[in-house]
Amino acid sequence: MDGIIIIDKPQDWTSQDVTAKLRGVFQTRRIGHGGTLDPMATGVLPVFVGRATRGVEFFEHADKTYEAVLRLGITTDTEDISGEVLEEKAVCVTEEDVLAVLPQFRGEIQQIPPMYSAIKINGQKLCNLARKGKEVERPARTITIHTLEFLGMEDKKVCLRIHCSKGTYIRTLCKDIGAALGCGGCMESLRRITAGSYTIEEAIPLSQVVASENPGALLRGVDTLFTQYPAVTLTEKQTLRCRNGNSFSVTHPDGTYRAYDGAGAFLMLAKVEDGVMSTIKSFFEV
């Protein structure tokens, strides 16, 4: 079985837990996921099965959208509510205060990754160092917060919707907003509602997939990953050259395309330059 399935990741499962479970469901070891979610987070987790794993690399830079709850007044070592409390402060923050600080977190900003992350410094994962009680200097990284919406506030909790670039830590964003408000803060909950073009409305609970008598029917084609590109149907001769890894002449304008054979099978993500089509990545069965 080959394709992509959009999982609504349950809380307290790691992304690796999900893929490990689905290896048994789909009876294949060729499974990967698109974009790690922390165990406490829920929501959209695209999982690539079989030949579709060849598409994971194209998903790495996809934007994501989250809905998060920021708990004000508490700072923790993990930057979320599951961590050890480092400091508690009184909260005297109004909605107007929150709205006043949010603009500084929109657009292209610098963010220092949390110690509890899988990023490696000098060959060592930060999370492993953090568990040993060590903290090391981390260089700030440039991220982009495309939109940062205030959804409401109640009892020291601020609800936010964030559309952001790859590499954004929402935990760190919550911590930094809390610091800007003067009372500190940490992330209390997180739900991913989009990943690339995939949405929470399309996501299937993991329990439903596990219980399905025909899980293969839940898979969508890997070509759904590339819907932003126009589709072209190849001739029989072009299909043969494609399957042999050769380029061939076409009349299409320069650009990127989804290429299909005459029967509608997705063959490859292709590029056209100066009237010649060549393979970016093939997805047909060898």
Beta strands, then each sheet from edge to edge (+ up, - down):
strand 1: 3-9
strand 2: 31-33
strand 3: 42-49
strand 4: 64-72
strand 5: 74-76
strand 6: 85-88
strand 7: 107-111
strand 8: 120-121
strand 9: 124-125
strand 10: 141-154
strand 11: 157-164
strand 12: 185-195
strand 13: 198-199
strand 14: 204-205
strand 15: 231-233
strand 16: 248-249
strand 17: 255-260
strand 18: 266-273
strand 19: 276-282
sheet 1: 2+ 3- 1+ 14+
sheet 2: 2+ 3- 12- 4+ 11- 10+ 7-
sheet 3: 2+ 3- 12- 13+
sheet 4: 5+ 6-
sheet 5: 8+ 9-
sheet 6: 15+ 17+ 18- 19+ 16-
end
